[in-house]
Every structure is written in C-alpha cells, then in structure tokens.
C-alpha cells in the first residue's frame, strides 16, 4: 500500500507472523557476524609475508572465503559479513583526522568490491556500508539478532576495540580469531578495566589510533578505567576532571559510539546459509580457487542430511 509508514498495518501483521513463527520453533541458534574488512586486511598482509610483495590478484579474497567456508564446515548455519564499501563515513565530517582510504595499498583496495561480490555468489549475506561503517553494521546486526528468542548466542568476529561495546553478558560476545579467545562482558572488563557499556567513554579518553583520534592527553588506559569506574560515563564527570577538554572528550565519544540503528534484516532466518549461488563456480575459476566450490557443495549436502 503506497505511503505506508513505520508501524503500518502490513508491518504489524508481518511482525505478528514472525513472532508466531518464533513461538512455534524450538530451534536455538548461534549467529556469526564477521568483519569482512578486517578479514581482508588480515589475509592480504598475511599472504604478502609469504609472497614477497608479489601479490596474487585475489589472494585476500580467497583467504576470506576460505575462512567463511571453514566456519560453515565447523557448524555455522547463520552468518553475515559486514564490509566497508568505502572507507569514509559520517564520522569524517565530525573529526578531520578520522581515518580515510588514503594510503591503502592499491592491490588491497582492488579486492574490496570483488570480495563483496564473491561472498554474495557464495550465498552469504553481505552488508556493504557507505554512510555507516562495517563496525556499525556489526553493531546493528548484533542488536537485531539478540532480540530473537531463538538465538542462543551472537558471535562478533573482529578484534576492533570499539565492538567491545556490543558485548552483552555471555550472549553477545566478541571473538578474537588470531588469539582463539572469546570475550564476554567479564572478559571485556578484564581486558579494558571497564564494562562494555563504558567502552565508548574509555576509547574517547585513551584514543584509537586505528580510527584516527588521539584521546585526551595525559590520560592512559589505567587512569581512564579508574575515572570511569569512579564517576561513570564522561557526562557524569565533575567539571574539574577534564576542564576545557570535556567537549573534545565528548566528541571522541561520539566517534567511538557505534550506530546500531541500521535496518539490515527483520528476521534471523535471513542469515541462514543455504548454499552457493549459480554464479559461484565462475567466481572460483576467476580467483583460481576451485576447491572452494567443492567444499561449499559438501557442506550444503551435509545440511540436507
């Protein structure tokens, strides 16, 4: 019906239908949310160490796809991958020093969009972000997935510090693939000295070099945790704690706070992997990785048994 807004009759009926479907289903699931941009960087530079700067055209792409297939082989059924379709976001308008695409190796940058296309061909849900960042997509997906009663756990696969703010108890957790560690809320507290809800404040004070903002001079990790545990969020600090630097700290907090409002999907069933599409065979030939198709088809067959 043209002109229907949020909360329209058709949307309410759809919500009711989805709620009924969840009530009828006893299946419990684990949702896997993958930082595709981080994985592409990781595989690109990991491979370069062995190829002595003789980059394979799609070496990083192959590495990410192999990671996803391995997750499926190990039992993952519902997953989504967030990518930075462009590096810049709304945060660049807030802080001139915020990270940009400047300095990204052309050989790496040339694999950003092919990765998105190859993942879609593999049958994986992909969120290529433009105005927002991949981290915002992960935060949004974690929020949506955690609202489903059918979901036992949401695993966010990235080492980015800012995603620690999304951790909730032991239900929404952050996964460090390299260290083979899982961080629940207590794990975040042990690592940073504060609970997940205070991670934006923590990063505002100590800074995040990867994202391009310096934090507040004279405040390190230990003192930041002490201040936050004593006073709570930056807005609650006594005026004399930060003085004239308060506004800058609040700006950095805005940069560090993820936007979890993106409407990426309505139902977690949208994240179920059902197998590769018909175009994936051509992709595996293009990237010179034919075994990827064989492995995907094998996983797909095992899911039908």
Order of alpha helices (4+ residues) and beta strands (2+ residues): alpha-beta-alpha-alpha-beta-alpha-alpha-beta-alpha-beta-beta-beta-alpha-alpha-alpha-alpha-alpha-alpha-alpha
